[in-house]
Amino acid sequence: MRLAGQWQREIVAGVRHAVLGGGGIGALLAAALARSGAEVVLLLRAESAASYGGRLQVESVVLGEFEVDVPAAPRLVRGVDVLWVAVKATALESALALAPPEVVADAVVVPLLNGVDHVAALRCRYRYVVAAAIRVESERVSRGLIRQTSPFLRIDVAGADQVCGAVRDSGIDCRTRDDETTLLWEKLVFLAPIALATTAFEAPLGGVRDEPAFSGCRVEAASAARASGAEIDLDSIRVLHEGAPGEMRSSMQRDLDAGREPELAAIAGPILRLGREHGFPTASTEFLAERIRTRLK
């Protein structure tokens, strides 16, 4: 597993960014970077690019309200310094056709996906992939309009200091981390109970926080993290859960309500798999996952 500092690239001029995915995460990041003066292109599927007006409107608790022009393309055709991958895990394989490896070449690839398994998959395709995680509640409410409602907006990256500097210039808190395994699993331990419980019970965070399955899933996710070699402070994550807004809804919940495929394999899958491999119980995670599967039928 690569750690921060094992790959640093000198970027002489301004950082050129491509953002794969125009949803709540990708469009928010692209807009923030463009507002700061960075060169940015959004990579969208041909049908989405055709209907995109070339301008993003952001309503953000953290960044404020603004509009900015951001060009889009149906395929990356020229080199960039950073490729941000901000699509759903369920759409990752097909979306990567928009960013051919030969064009990406030596760019830093920074995935902002839920789960942990995507990093290894991307490293089979691209030369330089650094693990990262974003903490935010953001959604695309209509074409070109992004609403970010959480009081937090932060990206953690395992290395690539100059990339972090460009993100900080955009107004987004960005921090480098030493241990990518811990970085990825910290987010999943925080996210899994929220995503699975809010979706399974069709309720906001405040309505599920006291459910035994919520706390059980958190413990099971921490067990999976430790089995993977991550260092997890479960008490700190419990405090974060207790302090998060009660009206918070997960992206998985919104996906299922909109008829889109939920990221069940990416979020519950690693916990259940490691439970089987290492022999620790995962009854709460399985209970929540099964309720979601029932909703899908």
C-alpha positions as CSV (number, residue, x, y, z in Angstrom):
1,M,0.0,0.0,0.0
2,R,1.5,3.4,-1.0
3,L,1.9,6.0,1.7
4,A,2.0,9.7,1.4
5,G,5.3,11.1,0.1
6,Q,6.1,8.0,-2.0
7,W,5.0,10.0,-5.1
8,Q,5.4,13.8,-5.5
9,R,5.4,15.5,-8.8
10,E,6.8,18.9,-9.6
11,I,4.2,21.0,-11.3
12,V,5.9,24.1,-12.8
13,A,3.0,26.2,-14.0
14,G,-0.6,26.5,-12.8
15,V,-2.3,23.2,-12.1
16,R,-4.5,21.9,-14.9
17,H,-7.5,19.9,-13.7
18,A,-9.9,17.4,-15.3
19,V,-12.9,16.4,-13.2
20,L,-14.6,13.2,-14.2
21,G,-18.2,13.4,-13.2
22,G,-20.6,16.3,-13.0
23,G,-22.7,15.3,-9.9
24,G,-22.8,16.9,-6.5
25,I,-19.1,16.2,-5.8
26,G,-17.5,16.7,-9.2
27,A,-19.3,19.8,-10.1
28,L,-18.8,21.4,-6.7
29,L,-15.0,20.8,-6.9
30,A,-14.8,21.9,-10.6
31,A,-16.7,25.1,-9.8
32,A,-14.5,25.9,-6.8
33,L,-11.3,25.3,-8.7
34,A,-12.5,27.4,-11.7
35,R,-13.5,30.3,-9.4
36,S,-10.0,30.3,-8.0
37,G,-8.6,30.8,-11.5
38,A,-7.4,27.2,-12.2
39,E,-7.8,25.6,-15.6
40,V,-10.6,23.1,-15.3
41,V,-12.5,20.8,-17.7
42,L,-15.5,18.7,-16.7
43,L,-15.6,15.3,-18.3
44,L,-19.2,14.3,-19.0
45,R,-20.9,11.7,-21.1
46,A,-21.8,12.9,-24.5
47,E,-25.5,13.2,-23.8
48,S,-24.8,15.1,-20.6
49,A,-22.2,17.4,-22.2
50,A,-24.7,18.2,-25.0
51,S,-27.3,19.5,-22.5
52,Y,-24.8,21.2,-20.2
53,G,-24.8,25.0,-20.5
54,G,-21.2,25.6,-19.7
55,R,-21.9,27.4,-16.4
56,L,-22.2,26.1,-12.8
57,Q,-24.2,27.7,-10.1
58,V,-23.2,26.9,-6.5
59,E,-25.2,27.4,-3.3
60,S,-22.7,26.4,-0.6
61,V,-22.7,26.7,3.2
62,V,-18.9,26.7,3.1
63,L,-18.0,28.4,-0.2
64,G,-21.0,30.8,-0.5
65,E,-23.1,31.4,-3.6
66,F,-21.5,32.0,-6.9
67,E,-21.7,31.2,-10.6
68,V,-18.7,30.3,-12.8
69,D,-18.0,29.2,-16.4
70,V,-16.6,25.6,-16.6
71,P,-16.0,24.0,-20.0
72,A,-17.0,20.4,-20.5
73,A,-15.9,17.7,-22.9
74,P,-17.1,14.1,-23.6
75,R,-13.5,12.8,-23.6
76,L,-10.1,13.9,-22.3
77,V,-8.0,14.7,-25.4
78,R,-5.1,16.7,-23.9
79,G,-2.9,16.4,-21.0
80,V,-3.7,17.7,-17.5
81,D,-1.8,17.7,-14.2
82,V,-4.7,16.2,-12.1
83,L,-7.5,13.9,-12.9
84,W,-10.2,14.0,-10.2
85,V,-12.5,10.9,-10.4
86,A,-15.8,11.9,-8.9
87,V,-18.4,9.5,-10.2
88,K,-20.5,6.9,-8.3
89,A,-18.8,3.6,-7.7
90,T,-21.6,2.0,-9.7
91,A,-20.6,4.0,-12.8
92,L,-16.8,3.9,-12.4
93,E,-16.0,1.3,-15.0
94,S,-18.0,2.9,-17.8
95,A,-17.0,6.4,-16.9
96,L,-13.3,5.7,-17.2
97,A,-13.7,5.5,-21.0
98,L,-13.8,9.3,-20.9
99,A,-10.2,9.4,-19.6
100,P,-8.0,7.2,-21.7
101,P,-4.8,6.1,-19.9
102,E,-2.6,7.2,-22.7
103,V,-3.9,10.8,-22.4
104,V,-3.9,10.8,-18.6
105,A,-0.3,9.6,-18.8
106,D,1.6,11.1,-15.8
107,A,-1.2,13.1,-14.3
108,V,-2.1,12.5,-10.7
109,V,-5.3,10.6,-10.4
110,V,-7.3,11.5,-7.3
111,P,-10.5,9.4,-6.7
112,L,-13.2,10.8,-4.5
113,L,-15.4,7.7,-4.4
114,N,-17.0,6.0,-1.5
115,G,-15.5,2.7,-0.4
116,V,-12.0,1.4,-0.5
117,D,-11.7,-1.1,-3.4
118,H,-11.6,1.5,-6.2
119,V,-8.0,2.6,-5.5
120,A,-6.5,-0.8,-6.5
121,A,-8.8,-0.9,-9.6
122,L,-7.6,2.5,-10.7
123,R,-4.0,1.6,-10.2
124,C,-4.4,-1.2,-12.7
125,R,-5.3,1.5,-15.3
126,Y,-3.4,4.6,-14.4
127,R,0.3,5.2,-13.5
128,Y,-0.1,7.5,-10.5
129,V,-3.1,7.2,-8.2
130,V,-3.3,8.7,-4.8
131,A,-5.9,7.7,-2.2
132,A,-8.2,10.5,-1.2
133,A,-11.5,11.1,0.6
134,I,-14.0,14.0,0.7
135,R,-16.3,14.8,3.5
136,V,-19.3,16.8,2.4
137,E,-23.0,16.7,1.8
138,S,-23.6,18.0,-1.7
139,E,-26.0,17.3,-4.5
140,R,-26.8,18.4,-8.0
141,V,-30.4,19.6,-7.7
142,S,-30.8,20.5,-11.4
143,R,-28.6,20.8,-14.5
144,G,-25.9,23.2,-13.6
145,L,-27.1,23.9,-10.0
146,I,-25.1,22.4,-7.0
147,R,-26.3,22.7,-3.4
148,Q,-23.8,22.0,-0.6
149,T,-25.6,21.9,2.7
150,S,-23.2,20.4,5.3
151,P,-21.2,22.6,7.6
152,F,-18.1,20.6,6.6
153,L,-16.2,20.4,3.3
154,R,-12.8,18.8,3.4
155,I,-10.6,16.6,1.2
156,D,-7.9,14.4,2.6
157,V,-5.2,13.2,0.2
158,A,-2.4,10.7,0.8
159,G,0.4,12.8,-0.7
160,A,0.5,15.1,-3.7
161,D,1.2,18.3,-1.7
162,Q,0.9,20.6,-4.7
163,V,-2.6,19.2,-5.5
164,C,-3.6,20.0,-2.0
165,G,-2.3,23.5,-2.4
166,A,-4.4,24.1,-5.5
167,V,-7.5,22.8,-3.6
168,R,-6.9,25.1,-0.6
169,D,-6.6,28.0,-3.0
170,S,-10.1,27.3,-4.1
171,G,-11.4,27.6,-0.5
172,I,-11.8,23.9,0.2
173,D,-10.0,22.6,3.3
174,C,-7.4,20.0,2.0
175,R,-5.0,18.0,4.2
176,T,-2.3,15.5,3.4
177,R,-2.2,12.3,5.3
178,D,0.5,9.7,5.9
179,D,-1.4,6.5,5.8
180,E,-3.8,5.9,2.9
181,T,-5.3,2.8,4.5
182,T,-6.4,4.7,7.5
183,L,-7.5,7.7,5.3
184,L,-9.9,5.5,3.3
185,W,-11.3,3.4,6.2
186,E,-11.9,6.4,8.4
187,K,-14.3,7.7,5.9
188,L,-16.0,4.3,5.4
189,V,-16.4,3.8,9.2
190,F,-18.0,7.2,9.4
191,L,-20.1,6.8,6.2
192,A,-21.3,3.2,6.3
193,P,-23.7,3.5,9.2
194,I,-25.1,6.8,7.9
195,A,-25.6,5.6,4.3
196,L,-26.9,2.1,5.2
197,A,-29.2,3.1,8.1
198,T,-30.7,6.2,6.5
199,T,-31.5,4.2,3.3
200,A,-32.7,1.1,5.1
201,F,-35.0,3.0,7.4
202,E,-36.0,5.7,4.9
203,A,-35.2,8.4,7.5
204,P,-32.7,11.2,8.0
205,L,-29.7,10.7,10.3
206,G,-31.5,12.0,13.4
207,G,-34.1,9.3,13.0
208,V,-31.6,6.4,12.8
209,R,-28.7,7.4,15.1
210,D,-30.2,5.6,18.0
211,E,-31.0,2.4,16.1
212,P,-28.9,-0.6,17.4
213,A,-28.1,-1.5,13.8
214,F,-26.5,2.0,13.3
215,S,-24.1,1.6,16.2
216,G,-23.6,-2.1,15.4
217,C,-22.6,-1.3,11.8
218,R,-20.1,1.3,13.1
219,V,-18.4,-1.3,15.3
220,E,-18.3,-3.8,12.4
221,A,-16.9,-1.2,10.0
222,A,-14.2,-0.4,12.6
223,S,-13.4,-4.1,12.9
224,A,-13.0,-4.4,9.1
225,A,-10.8,-1.3,9.1
226,R,-8.5,-2.7,11.8
227,A,-8.4,-6.0,9.9
228,S,-7.1,-4.1,6.9
229,G,-4.4,-2.4,9.0
230,A,-6.0,0.9,9.5
231,E,-5.7,2.8,12.8
232,I,-9.3,3.8,13.8
233,D,-10.3,5.9,16.8
234,L,-13.9,4.7,17.2
235,D,-14.7,7.2,19.9
236,S,-13.8,10.1,17.6
237,I,-16.1,8.8,14.9
238,R,-18.9,8.3,17.4
239,V,-18.5,12.0,18.4
240,L,-18.7,13.0,14.7
241,H,-21.9,10.9,14.3
242,E,-23.5,12.6,17.3
243,G,-22.5,16.1,16.1
244,A,-23.7,15.7,12.5
245,P,-26.9,17.5,11.6
246,G,-30.0,15.4,12.3
247,E,-31.6,16.3,9.0
248,M,-28.6,14.9,7.1
249,R,-29.6,12.5,4.3
250,S,-27.1,10.2,2.6
251,S,-26.3,10.1,-1.1
252,M,-27.3,6.4,-1.1
253,Q,-30.7,7.4,0.3
254,R,-31.1,10.0,-2.4
255,D,-30.0,7.6,-5.1
256,L,-32.5,5.0,-4.1
257,D,-35.3,7.5,-3.8
258,A,-34.5,8.7,-7.4
259,G,-34.5,5.2,-8.8
260,R,-30.7,5.0,-9.2
261,E,-28.6,2.0,-8.2
262,P,-27.2,2.5,-4.7
263,E,-23.5,2.0,-3.9
264,L,-24.3,-1.0,-1.7
265,A,-21.3,-3.1,-2.9
266,A,-18.8,-0.3,-2.4
267,I,-20.0,0.6,1.1
268,A,-21.3,-2.6,2.7
269,G,-19.2,-5.0,0.6
270,P,-15.8,-4.5,2.1
271,I,-17.2,-4.8,5.7
272,L,-19.0,-8.0,4.9
273,R,-16.1,-9.5,2.9
274,L,-13.6,-8.8,5.7
275,G,-16.0,-10.2,8.3
276,R,-16.1,-13.5,6.4
277,E,-12.3,-13.5,5.9
278,H,-11.4,-12.7,9.5
279,G,-14.3,-14.2,11.4
280,F,-15.8,-11.2,13.1
281,P,-19.6,-10.7,13.2
282,T,-21.3,-8.4,10.7
283,A,-24.9,-9.0,11.6
284,S,-25.9,-5.3,11.7
285,T,-24.3,-4.4,8.4
286,E,-26.0,-7.5,6.8
287,F,-29.3,-6.5,8.3
288,L,-29.2,-3.0,6.9
289,A,-28.0,-4.2,3.5
290,E,-30.8,-6.8,3.3
291,R,-33.4,-4.1,4.1
292,I,-32.0,-2.1,1.2
293,R,-32.0,-5.1,-1.1
294,T,-35.6,-5.6,-0.2
295,R,-36.4,-2.0,-1.2
296,L,-34.7,-2.7,-4.6
297,K,-37.1,-5.6,-5.4
